[in-house]
Amino acid sequence: HSLVSRLSDELKTSREQLNQAKAGIATQHKHMQELKAQEKVEYQKKLTSVHVAISRDEKLQESADAKITSLDTKVARIQRQYEMLRREQKHADEQLKIVAKHQPFSSL
């Protein structure tokens, strides 16, 4: 009788320890899930922040490209005007030489 009673007590104690271990594991598991969820939120925040930074950089790059294109256009226009003025100046110089050849300096 005492052997059965002792074995019954050990079995009861073992079951209690097993249940405590299960409860401990369940608590740890829940804690790990919470940590994973928190890490996922932090990761998403960082990812969003990186996307925002990339988007801002792309907009700055587009703006810089547009300014460069605009400046290139202005430079090309100024170069054309300069070439036109040079041709006009050259033409005027040639006209002046022709006039100078046909007119004596005293009349100038």
N, CA, C and O of each residue as an XYZ file, in Angstrom:
432
protein
N       0.827     -1.218      0.000
C       0.000      0.000      0.000
C       0.857      1.262      0.000
O       0.610      2.189     -0.772
N       1.864      1.293      0.870
C       2.712      2.473      0.965
C       3.504      2.679     -0.337
O       3.775      3.815     -0.728
N       3.885      1.542     -1.024
C       4.594      1.636     -2.299
C       3.688      2.290     -3.348
O       4.128      3.176     -4.080
N       2.444      1.863     -3.422
C       1.474      2.423     -4.377
C       1.243      3.892     -4.046
O       1.164      4.731     -4.943
N       1.136      4.195     -2.771
C       0.906      5.566     -2.325
C       2.106      6.455     -2.709
O       1.937      7.575     -3.191
N       3.333      5.919     -2.478
C       4.547      6.682     -2.801
C       4.650      6.912     -4.325
O       4.954      8.016     -4.776
N       4.393      5.856     -5.095
C       4.448      5.967     -6.550
C       3.393      6.968     -7.060
O       3.644      7.733     -7.991
N       2.229      6.942     -6.438
C       1.154      7.861     -6.805
C       1.573      9.311     -6.523
O       1.314     10.210     -7.323
N       2.226      9.520     -5.372
C       2.716     10.859     -5.028
C       3.795     11.331     -6.029
O       3.782     12.483     -6.462
N       4.721     10.432     -6.385
C       5.795     10.771     -7.342
C       5.206     11.121     -8.709
O       5.637     12.055     -9.383
N       4.192     10.321     -9.088
C       3.533     10.574    -10.371
C       2.858     11.948    -10.352
O       2.925     12.707    -11.319
N       2.200     12.247     -9.210
C       1.518     13.542     -9.066
C       2.548     14.685     -9.134
O       2.321     15.691     -9.806
N       3.678     14.519     -8.434
C       4.751     15.522     -8.425
C       5.327     15.691     -9.836
O       5.561     16.812    -10.288
N       5.550     14.583    -10.514
C       6.079     14.615    -11.883
C       5.133     15.356    -12.821
O       5.557     16.149    -13.661
N       3.840     15.077    -12.656
C       2.844     15.761    -13.495
C       2.857     17.270    -13.228
O       2.777     18.066    -14.164
N       2.958     17.662    -11.961
C       2.999     19.085    -11.602
C       4.238     19.748    -12.220
O       4.149     20.849    -12.762
N       5.399     19.068    -12.135
C       6.639     19.603    -12.713
C       6.510     19.730    -14.235
O       6.954     20.713    -14.829
N       5.897     18.720    -14.851
C       5.696     18.737    -16.296
C       4.796     19.910    -16.692
O       5.071     20.618    -17.661
N       3.720     20.104    -15.930
C       2.799     21.212    -16.205
C       3.488     22.569    -16.026
O       3.268     23.496    -16.806
N       4.327     22.670    -14.984
C       5.069     23.912    -14.765
C       6.040     24.167    -15.931
O       6.176     25.293    -16.410
N       6.700     23.107    -16.366
C       7.642     23.226    -17.483
C       6.898     23.667    -18.754
O       7.357     24.540    -19.491
N       5.726     23.033    -18.991
C       4.915     23.403    -20.145
C       4.498     24.875    -20.068
O       4.563     25.604    -21.058
N       4.072     25.293    -18.880
C       3.655     26.695    -18.687
C       4.845     27.628    -18.938
O       4.704     28.674    -19.573
N       6.014     27.237    -18.432
C       7.225     28.042    -18.645
C       7.571     28.167    -20.117
O       7.902     29.249    -20.603
N       7.488     27.038    -20.824
C       7.774     27.024    -22.267
C       6.763     27.896    -23.003
O       7.133     28.660    -23.894
N       5.496     27.787    -22.636
C       4.447     28.592    -23.281
C       4.698     30.079    -23.056
O       4.520     30.883    -23.971
N       5.112     30.451    -21.838
C       5.412     31.855    -21.519
C       6.593     32.348    -22.351
O       6.558     33.438    -22.921
N       7.654     31.509    -22.410
C       8.831     31.872    -23.222
C       8.448     32.028    -24.689
O       8.881     32.965    -25.360
N       7.638     31.105    -25.172
C       7.212     31.134    -26.571
C       6.443     32.429    -26.854
O       6.676     33.088    -27.867
N       5.521     32.786    -25.946
C       4.736     34.013    -26.104
C       5.659     35.228    -26.116
O       5.487     36.146    -26.919
N       6.644     35.220    -25.212
C       7.598     36.328    -25.116
C       8.400     36.448    -26.426
O       8.622     37.549    -26.930
N       8.825     35.306    -26.958
C       9.587     35.295    -28.218
C       8.731     35.852    -29.363
O       9.217     36.617    -30.197
N       7.437     35.454    -29.391
C       6.532     35.956    -30.429
C       6.404     37.476    -30.333
O       6.414     38.175    -31.346
N       6.281     37.985    -29.087
C       6.172     39.436    -28.878
C       7.444     40.141    -29.359
O       7.374     41.184    -30.009
N       8.598     39.570    -29.037
C       9.876     40.155    -29.473
C       9.970     40.169    -31.000
O      10.383     41.162    -31.600
N       9.578     39.045    -31.619
C       9.611     38.966    -33.085
C       8.718     40.037    -33.700
O       9.104     40.710    -34.655
N       7.512     40.186    -33.135
C       6.562     41.184    -33.646
C       7.149     42.589    -33.493
O       7.041     43.415    -34.400
N       7.768     42.852    -32.343
C       8.376     44.158    -32.078
C       9.531     44.408    -33.060
O       9.656     45.500    -33.615
N      10.368     43.388    -33.267
C      11.488     43.516    -34.205
C      10.971     43.772    -35.618
O      11.550     44.561    -36.365
N       9.880     43.102    -35.978
C       9.299     43.279    -37.306
C       8.830     44.724    -37.484
O       9.045     45.328    -38.536
N       8.187     45.274    -36.447
C       7.727     46.674    -36.493
C       8.924     47.612    -36.648
O       8.897     48.527    -37.470
N       9.985     47.378    -35.847
C      11.191     48.208    -35.928
C      11.812     48.114    -37.323
O      12.221     49.123    -37.898
N      11.878     46.898    -37.859
C      12.441     46.671    -39.190
C      11.638     47.435    -40.239
O      12.207     48.088    -41.114
N      10.293     47.346    -40.143
C       9.426     48.052    -41.092
C       9.656     49.562    -41.016
O       9.687     50.245    -42.039
N       9.818     50.079    -39.777
C      10.072     51.521    -39.604
C      11.370     51.904    -40.292
O      11.427     52.905    -41.007
N      12.420     51.106    -40.077
C      13.722     51.389    -40.689
C      13.620     51.316    -42.207
O      14.164     52.163    -42.915
N      12.916     50.297    -42.701
C      12.749     50.112    -44.136
C      12.014     51.316    -44.745
O      12.405     51.827    -45.794
N      10.952     51.755    -44.074
C      10.190     52.916    -44.538
C      11.086     54.146    -44.564
O      11.056     54.921    -45.520
N      11.875     54.322    -43.525
C      12.793     55.453    -43.430
C      13.805     55.428    -44.581
O      14.122     56.468    -45.158
N      14.309     54.230    -44.909
C      15.249     54.084    -46.020
C      14.560     54.430    -47.350
O      15.136     55.116    -48.194
N      13.319     53.947    -47.526
C      12.571     54.245    -48.758
C      12.337     55.749    -48.900
O      12.454     56.305    -49.992
N      12.003     56.401    -47.778
C      11.779     57.850    -47.796
C      13.069     58.567    -48.205
O      13.045     59.486    -49.024
N      14.197     58.136    -47.626
C      15.489     58.753    -47.947
C      15.840     58.550    -49.424
O      16.303     59.478    -50.088
N      15.618     57.343    -49.933
C      15.907     57.049    -51.346
C      15.026     57.920    -52.246
O      15.503     58.489    -53.227
N      13.762     58.016    -51.912
C      12.817     58.818    -52.687
C      13.253     60.285    -52.698
O      13.217     60.942    -53.738
N      13.665     60.789    -51.532
C      14.123     62.180    -51.427
C      15.372     62.377    -52.304
O      15.478     63.372    -53.021
N      16.311     61.427    -52.242
C      17.522     61.504    -53.065
C      17.183     61.490    -54.546
O      17.778     62.231    -55.328
N      16.218     60.638    -54.939
C      15.815     60.563    -56.345
C      15.220     61.893    -56.803
O      15.492     62.351    -57.913
N      14.401     62.516    -55.936
C      13.797     63.814    -56.284
C      14.891     64.875    -56.427
O      14.854     65.687    -57.351
N      15.865     64.864    -55.509
C      16.981     65.818    -55.588
C      17.763     65.609    -56.882
O      18.161     66.566    -57.546
N      17.976     64.335    -57.227
C      18.713     64.007    -58.448
C      17.954     64.509    -59.681
O      18.546     65.086    -60.593
N      16.625     64.279    -59.694
C      15.804     64.742    -60.818
C      15.878     66.260    -60.935
O      15.991     66.808    -62.032
N      15.812     66.926    -59.793
C      15.881     68.385    -59.767
C      17.235     68.855    -60.288
O      17.305     69.800    -61.074
N      18.309     68.200    -59.854
C      19.656     68.552    -60.306
C      19.782     68.320    -61.814
O      20.344     69.149    -62.530
N      19.256     67.190    -62.288
C      19.298     66.881    -63.724
C      18.558     67.959    -64.529
O      19.027     68.398    -65.580
N      17.402     68.370    -64.018
C      16.613     69.396    -64.710
C      17.390     70.713    -64.760
O      17.389     71.396    -65.783
N      18.054     71.069    -63.652
C      18.835     72.309    -63.623
C      19.999     72.238    -64.605
O      20.297     73.210    -65.298
N      20.655     71.080    -64.658
C      21.783     70.897    -65.585
C      21.292     71.040    -67.022
O      21.927     71.717    -67.830
N      20.164     70.406    -67.344
C      19.588     70.498    -68.697
C      19.277     71.956    -69.031
O      19.570     72.425    -70.131
N      18.688     72.659    -68.082
C      18.341     74.066    -68.276
C      19.601     74.896    -68.523
O      19.627     75.747    -69.412
N      20.645     74.644    -67.730
C      21.905     75.374    -67.910
C      22.544     75.039    -69.250
O      23.072     75.924    -69.924
N      22.502     73.773    -69.642
C      23.041     73.367    -70.947
C      22.342     74.134    -72.073
O      22.986     74.603    -73.012
N      21.017     74.252    -71.964
C      20.222     74.965    -72.963
C      20.639     76.438    -73.014
O      20.813     77.004    -74.093
N      20.798     77.060    -71.820
C      21.204     78.472    -71.766
C      22.592     78.666    -72.363
O      22.823     79.613    -73.115
N      23.518     77.767    -72.027
C      24.886     77.856    -72.554
C      24.866     77.746    -74.078
O      25.542     78.512    -74.766
N      24.095     76.798    -74.604
C      24.003     76.618    -76.061
C      23.448     77.879    -76.717
O      23.931     78.299    -77.768
N      22.429     78.485    -76.094
C      21.824     79.709    -76.649
C      22.838     80.857    -76.634
O      22.945     81.602    -77.608
N      23.575     80.998    -75.542
C      24.589     82.052    -75.429
C      25.685     81.835    -76.469
O      26.158     82.787    -77.089
N      26.090     80.569    -76.658
C      27.118     80.268    -77.666
C      26.635     80.651    -79.065
O      27.401     81.208    -79.851
N      25.366     80.356    -79.384
C      24.812     80.723    -80.700
C      24.810     82.241    -80.871
O      25.177     82.757    -81.926
N      24.385     82.959    -79.803
C      24.361     84.430    -79.867
C      25.777     84.974    -80.064
O      25.990     85.912    -80.833
N      26.737     84.379    -79.363
C      28.134     84.809    -79.459
C      28.651     84.612    -80.882
O      29.283     85.500    -81.455
N      28.369     83.420    -81.449
C      28.804     83.129    -82.821
C      28.167     84.117    -83.807
O      28.822     84.595    -84.733
N      26.887     84.411    -83.590
C      26.187     85.350    -84.466
C      26.826     86.737    -84.354
O      27.047     87.391    -85.374
N      27.123     87.193    -83.151
C      27.761     88.498    -82.947
C      29.154     88.524    -83.582
O      29.554     89.529    -84.170
N      29.887     87.417    -83.461
C      31.222     87.346    -84.076
C      31.127     87.485    -85.596
O      31.915     88.196    -86.220
N      30.131     86.782    -86.183
C      29.944     86.888    -87.640
C      29.585     88.316    -88.036
O      30.097     88.845    -89.022
N      28.685     88.943    -87.246
C      28.291     90.332    -87.528
C      29.497     91.262    -87.408
O      29.676     92.170    -88.219
N      30.330     91.021    -86.372
C      31.518     91.844    -86.156
C      32.492     91.678    -87.329
O      33.057     92.650    -87.830
N      32.672     90.418    -87.755
C      33.569     90.129    -88.873
C      33.063     90.829    -90.144
O      33.830     91.441    -90.887
N      31.762     90.719    -90.362
C      31.139     91.354    -91.529
C      31.329     92.876    -91.461
O      31.669     93.509    -92.461
N      31.107     93.457    -90.277
C      31.266     94.908    -90.100
C      32.717     95.309    -90.364
O      32.971     96.331    -91.001
N      33.676     94.504    -89.874
C      35.099     94.793    -90.101
C      35.418     94.777    -91.596
O      36.151     95.633    -92.092
N      34.859     93.793    -92.306
C      35.085     93.697    -93.756
C      34.490     94.906    -94.467
O      35.116     95.471    -95.364
N      33.277     95.307    -94.069
C      32.623     96.480    -94.671
C      33.468     97.729    -94.433
O      33.624     98.567    -95.321
N      34.013     97.838    -93.211
C      34.838     98.990    -92.852
C      36.089     99.037    -93.724
O      36.499    100.115    -94.152
N      36.710     97.868    -93.996
C      37.909     97.811    -94.846
C      37.578     98.263    -96.259
O      38.339     99.002    -96.885
N      36.414     97.802    -96.760
C      35.991     98.174    -98.117
C      35.790     99.695    -98.186
O      36.263    100.351    -99.115
N      35.089    100.236    -97.201
C      34.822    101.688    -97.157
C      36.167    102.431    -97.069
O      36.369    103.434    -97.754
N      37.080    101.935    -96.226
C      38.368    102.591    -96.047
C      39.178    102.582    -97.335
O      39.888    103.549    -97.611
N      39.095    101.517    -98.133
C      39.821    101.419    -99.398
C      39.319    102.480   -100.392
O      40.105    103.094   -101.113
N      37.998    102.678   -100.411
C      37.395    103.567   -101.414
C      37.365    105.021   -100.974
O      37.108    105.902   -101.795
N      37.620    105.295    -99.706
C      37.589    106.677    -99.250
C      38.954    107.074    -98.717
O      39.576    106.325    -97.963
N      39.407    108.223    -99.101
C      40.686    108.707    -98.531
C      40.484    109.028    -97.052
O      39.389    109.418    -96.647
N      41.526    108.868    -96.246
C      41.425    109.062    -94.796
C      41.038    110.490    -94.433
O      40.422    110.717    -93.392
N      41.383    111.430    -95.260
C      41.114    112.835    -94.948
C      39.610    113.107    -94.818
O      39.182    113.968    -94.049
N      38.823    112.350    -95.592
C      37.374    112.598    -95.547
C      36.716    111.922    -94.339
O      35.567    112.233    -94.023
N      37.426    110.990    -93.646
C      36.829    110.291    -92.490
C      36.798    111.119    -91.288
O      36.328    110.672    -90.242
